[in-house]
Amino acid sequence: MKISIPFRNTYNTLPDVFFQKIEPTPVSDPQLLHFNSTLAQDLCISLLHDDGTAMNADLKPAGLSQDIASTLAAVFSGNTLPDGAEPLAMAYAGHQFGHFVPQLGDGRAILLGEVTDSAGRQRDIQLKGAGRTRFSRGGDGRAALGPVIREYIVSEAMHALGIPTTRALAMVRTGEPVYRETPLPGAIVTRVANAHIRVGTFEYFAARQNTDAIKSLADYVINRLYPHCREHPHPYRALLTEIMRAQANLVAGWMHVGFIHGVMNTDNCSVAGETIDYGPCAFMDHFDAARVFSSIDHQGRYAYKNQPLIARWNLENLGACLAPLLADTTEEAVDHIKASVEVYRSEFDAHWQRGFLRKIGLETTSPGPVLPLVHELLERMQKDRADFTNTFRFLGDDDENLTRFRTQFRPDEGIDAWIQAWKSAIKLEYGPENDLKQARAAMNAVNPAYIPRNHRVEEALTAALHGDMQPTQTLLDLLADPYRERHGYEVYMEPPKPEEVVHQTFCGT
């Protein structure tokens, strides 16, 4: 039996300076922990008999035989390379907490290759934790089980929330320890992305003044991700603007669900507009615009409220890399970069406003008169330490008195006045006879009941370290359909008790 992945690789056609061709380092005892059968189907992945004929096999986790699980574990640990795989580690640089590092690259990730999915999109399949490369900088090239599970859970949750993200295809325990502060079980996650090209990939060649490579990379990104830019009179200007738009939409989506990425370095900023590199990420419980979780973000550079500004800063660096392609003179190139940044600002503001208005049930195309309702609510949430997710979810309750919503705030006349102003705005939009049902349905379609709360994720990681994957499976099941409340799972909507609060999250490298 073998696995069939219909690779159609293109990144390896770029010059050798873009990557190192290298195979994953084998592991001693790979064991499949989870397999995303739905995503595998989208990627046209299948099983074959040894003679090459298709197997009629169920790839759903509950239906996996031991033989199938072993075959999947061998492939997604890197022990067995499927036909068509041409593994490589990508080169890139990056600004890390504002400081430029001219050479980073895939130090523990290896791109197996690319496939065309069922929707006709080109997708990367990458093993993260697959062993050392020339970019490892002294690291072991491996990943610990905890960070692998965190990335699997959170990236799949983000996908279900409708936020652009890399996906998780498989999770394999390696049977070998990795050494951090203490020995930990090793694991590998298979990551799927529209592309793994980063702002830092462009910075790598800009730092080397390799304009030819920048042009080759820009052409590749246009052809793969933004083909309509080819028809523009100035394709590279159009490319920069499209990446600005994609990032504006992405970061606004983070803000709408209280997500904090944690390490928005330029090497973690995807030109495909996807959330990538889930390290010390977290979702807020109580609302705090200055909230930071990352143990290494001592100055709050990547706090929740700073994410829109940091994304813009990253994109300005991308603009500087593309400057030789934008115009013949530096002055003219700077003008085009500034114009693209203005697109980012306006697009972000529009996405932010539209998304938060929808969270309170308003679809108005004229946000001016009602936008103060959003700002006032956020101010009250901050002051009263209201739970970010539950405040918006409970506003959609079919309860005229909004009992659950009110529990998020200290009782005073201010919240009563806000509720009355909100109800008046709802009536203006939906009509005076409306009983809020339409607005509530709209709110519950954008305000999740379930998010990967930090204490629940930590609970799942702790259980997995002791061989119990059931808490992980429960989270994955709930987070796959986050807008539907389920009887018996109310505890997963609750914020942490004081002793359960997770104050810091960690990179895991």
C-alpha positions, 0 to 999 in steps of 0.5 A: 500500500502507498499514498498518492499525492498528485504533486505538481511542483513549481518552486523548485524551478526557481534558481538554487539560491531560493532553497536547499534541496534536502530530504527529511531526517527519518524518525525511529517510531512514527505514530499517527496522532491525527489525520485531516481526511476532509482536507486530504480529500480537497488535496486529492490525496488517496491510497493505492495498492502496491500495483498502483490501483486505487484502494477504496479506503476510508481515511476518516480517523475512526475508520483507519486500519492499522496498516493505513495509519502506519502508511500515513505515519511513514509519509507524514513523518518524512520516513517515506517520500511519496512519488513526485515529492521533491523536498526542499527548505526555503531561504528567507530573512526577517525582521524579528522584533524590529531587528533585521536578521539577514538569514533565517530560512526553514530551520525545521520545516521541509516542503514536500511539494505542491499539489493542485487541489479540487478547487484548482488552487495550488497548495504547498504541503510542508513537514514542520519538525522534519529535521535539520537544514542548512538554515537551522542555525544550531537548532535540532530541526525538530518540534515538540508534541505540545506546539505541534498540537497547538498549531493543529488545533488553532489553525483548524479553528481559524479555518472554521472561523473563516479567517485565512490560514495555513491548514493542518493535514496530519500530526505524527508522534516521532517516538524520539525525544526533543530537548528543550528545558526538559526532554519532551516527546517529538512530533511533526505537523504537516502544514498546508498553505497557499504558499509559504512565501513571506515578506522575509523571502523578499528581504532575503534577496533585497539584503543581498541586492539581488534584484534579479532574484526579487524580480523572479520571486515577484513574477512567481508570486504573481503567477501563482497567487495574483495572476490578474496582476499580469494584466495591470499596466504596472504588474509589480505595483498591482502586486504590492497593492494586492498583498496590502489588501490581503493583509488588511483583510487578514488582520481585521479578521484577527481583531474580530475574534480577539486573536493575538498572533504573538510573533508578527515578524516579517518572516511570519508575514505571508504574502498569500495573506494567510495566518502562518506560524502559530507559536505563542499565539492566543485568543483573549478571554477578558478584553484588554486592547494591550494584551500580550501572551508571548513570553518573548514579547517583553515590550508589547510590540505585538499586543492585540491593539498593535497588530494593524500597525505592525502589519503595515510596518511589515508591508512597508518593508515589503514595499522597500524590497520591491522598490527597484521594480516599482519605478525608475527613481527612488522618489517615484517608488516611494510615492507608489509605496505610500499609495499602497500603504494608504490602500492598506489603511483604508481597506483595514478600516473598512474591514474592521468597521464592517466586521465589528458592526456585524458582530452587533447585528448591523449591516449598514453601509453607512457606519458613521451614525452607529460606529460609536456603538462599537467603540463604546461597547469595547470601552465598557468591555475593557473597563469591566474586563468582559469576556471578548467572545461571550460578550458578543455571543450573548448579545445574540441571545433570544432573551429580551432582557439579555441576561447573559450579556449583562453578566459581563458588565458591572450593573450600572445605568451605562450598560442599560443606556447602551442596550437601548441605543443598540436596540434603536439602531437595530429597529432602524435597520430591520424595521420597527416591527422586527423582534430582533430574530433576524439580527440575532441570527446574523450575529450568531453566524459571526460570533462564535460560541467556541474558540480555542481558549488557552486553558482548554488548549493547555489541558489538551496538551497536558493530556496528550503528553500522558498519551490521552488524545481525547481532549484534543479530539473534543476540541477539534470536534467543537471548533470545526463548527464554532457557531453552533452551541451544543448541549453538554459542552457549555463548559467549553464556552466558559472563561478560565477560573483564576487558577486556570488562567494562562498568562504566557504562551511560548514559541516551542522552538 
